Amino acid sequence: MSQAPVELVERWNLAERHLYPVVMARPDLYERYLALVRAIADDLGDLSTPEALAAAFGEAVARAARTAARSGIPTGGLDLEVAAGAAFALRYREVKAAAARGAVAARVQEATAKGERWVVLQERPGGQAPDPFAGATSSRVELHVPTGVAIHSFVELDPDTYQPRYGVEAARLDPVSGELARDEEPAATPRTFDDPAAWERAVAALRRACETRPPSQGHQDRVVEGDR
């Protein structure tokens, strides 16, 4: 998956962070910033790769001014460079998310074509000592292709004990796109464990439950939460 230059992404993120204090000091100004950022991001909708966004950033301020004029957003008091940077940050996340969805869909379709029963959709291996600010320190999402049930297993840092906490959850995905099925209910709270062995048994039990379920009929069956 392609990336924009790191220094450019950081510049966009920094511009976005500059907006946060505005909501407390000038809520009215913040609302105009949000409107302009969204309008600029929409204007960037035809740029669908990180490389295209990076190339377009050279005229970001001019683009912001044109978008504001076309949208009727008053620019008095607004820093157009900040608004443009925040808009590029927003559009960059959208582009990356779309690319990730496309990669997942491709994995699912390839596994289906090959008749594979399981496919790993996302995986982030565990690293060194858990970082209390990093969320999950390791994560794995694997899809049981015949039923569309995905098992998400992860390790995170418990904010109270600063010890590893092991979790697992299951949800039914669309076996074609790999996205959450449209009729799926909101996911239940993940099961968590202090004991890694108990966690591994729970993951294995979910995998066995998938293997004993009948396949989805035409990928249209009702979605249910994985066995607990």
N, C-alpha and C positions, 0 to 999 in steps of 0.2 A: 504494500500500500504506500503510495507516494506521500511525501511530506513537503510542506513549505519550509523555507530556511528557518532554523530555530530562532535566530535573532529577530526575524520578522514576526514570527508567531508571538514571541515574548513582547514585542512592541505592540501588537494588537491586544494582547491580554492586559498589558499595562494601561492602555487607553481605556479598556473596559473597567478596570479597577478604579480609574480616576472618577468614574461616574458615581460610584457607591456613596461617597460622602455628600453628594449633591442632594440626595433624597431627603436628608435631614435638614440641610440648610435652606434649600430652595425647592420644595416639592413641585412647584409650578414649572421651574426650569427643568427639573428631572423628567417630568412628563413630556416636555418638548424634546428632550434628548432621546427618550425612549421611542417617540414617534419617528424621529429622524433616523435613528439607528435601524429601526425596523424597515423603514422605507428604503434606506440605502441597501440593506441586506436583500430586500426584494429585488432591487435594481440589479443586484449582482447575481440574480438567479440563473442567468445564462452561463455563468462561469462555474463549471462543474468539476474542476480539478484544482488541487493546491497550487500547481504551477501557473494556471491561468489567474488565480487570485493574486499570487505574488507579482506577476507581470502587470496586473492592473493597478496595483497599489501606488504606482508612481503618480497617478493623477487622482488619487483618492479625495483630496480636498476639493478639487474642481468638481468631481462627481458629486460630493456631498452638497456643494452649493447648488448644482443643477437639480438634484433631487429635492432639496428643500424648496426651491422656487416652484418646481412642478407640483409638489405636494401641498403648497401653501403653508409651510411651516415657518414661522418667524425665526430668524437666526440671531436676533439680538440677544447678547449674553451667552451664546453658544460657542464653544470652541469646535470648529468644524473638523480640525485634525483629530481631536479626541472622539468625536462622533463617528468619523470615518473609520478610525482604528477599531472602535468597538463594533462597528458594523461588519468589518472584515473578520473580526474574531468570531462573531455570530455565524456568518456565512461559512467560515472555515469549519466550524463544528458541524454544521449541516452537511457540508461536503464529505467530511470524514465519516459521519454517521451513515450517509447514503452508501459510501464505499464499503463500510463494514457490513451493511445489510446485503449488498450485492455479493460480497465474498461468502457470507453465510449461505445465501441462496444457492450459490454455485456449488458449495460443498454438499449441500443437501441433494441437489439434483444429480451430482456426480455419484454420490453414494447410492441413490435410488436406482440410477441406471446400471450400476455394478451389482445391485442386489445385496449391498452391505446392510447389516442390521443396525450397526452403531456408527455414528460419525461425531467427531469432536468439532464443535462449532466455535468455541473460544477456549483459550487456555493461557493462563498466566502462571508460570511456575513460581514456586516459593523462592524467596531470596534469602537475605541474611536476617538479622534481628528485625522483628516486626516494628514498623513505624506507626506510632499512635495517630498520625495525621494522614496516613496513606490508605485508609479503608482496608479492604481485603488484601492480605499479603500474598495470597495465591488463590486462584480461581479456575474452575474447569466447568464447561457446559458441554454435555454430550447428549445427543439426540438418538432415541430409539426410533429408527426410521419407520418400521411397520405401524407403530401406534402414534407417532408424533409426540411422545412424552420426552421431555428434556429434563435431565437431572443436573442441577447446579450445585456443585460441592465447592466449599471455600474454607479458607482459614483467615481469621482476622484477629486483631488484638482486642481483648476485652477492656473497655475504657475504665472499668472499676478496679480490676486486678492486675492489668498490664500483662496478662498471660494469654497464650494463644487460645482462641475459641474456634471450635470446629462446627461448621454448619452445612446443612443440605436442604434443598427444596426441590420440588418438581412441579412442572406445569406442562400443559399440552400446547405444542406449537403446530403451526401449519406445516405439514410434511413437504410442501413444495417450496415455500419461501423461507422457512425457518423462523418466521416471526410468530409472536403470540397469536393464537387463534382468535378470530373475531368474537366468538361467543364464549371465550374463556372468562371465568369470574376472576376478580382480583386475587392475586396470589396470597396464600395463607402465610402466616409468620414462619420463617424458616426454623427448622429444628436445629438446636445448637447443643454441643457437647463439650465438656472439659476433657474427656478421655478420648484420645485419637482412635483407640481400638473400637470403642462404641460407635464412633462416627463412621469408621470404615464398615462396620457391620450394617449400619443404617443405609449407607450408600449401596452396599451389596444387596440388601433386601429390596431396595427400590429397583435395582437392575433386574433382580429375579422376578419382581412383580410385573415389570414391563414384558418380560419374555413369556409370561403366562397369559397376558391379555390378548384378545383377538385383535387383528389388525384393523385400522380405521377403514371404513367402507367408503371408497372414493374420496378420502381425505376430508369428509364432511361431518364426521361423527361429533357428538356432543363432547365437550372437553371437561375433564375432571382432574382434580388434584391427585398427584401421585400418592401411592399407598404410604401410610405413616408407619 
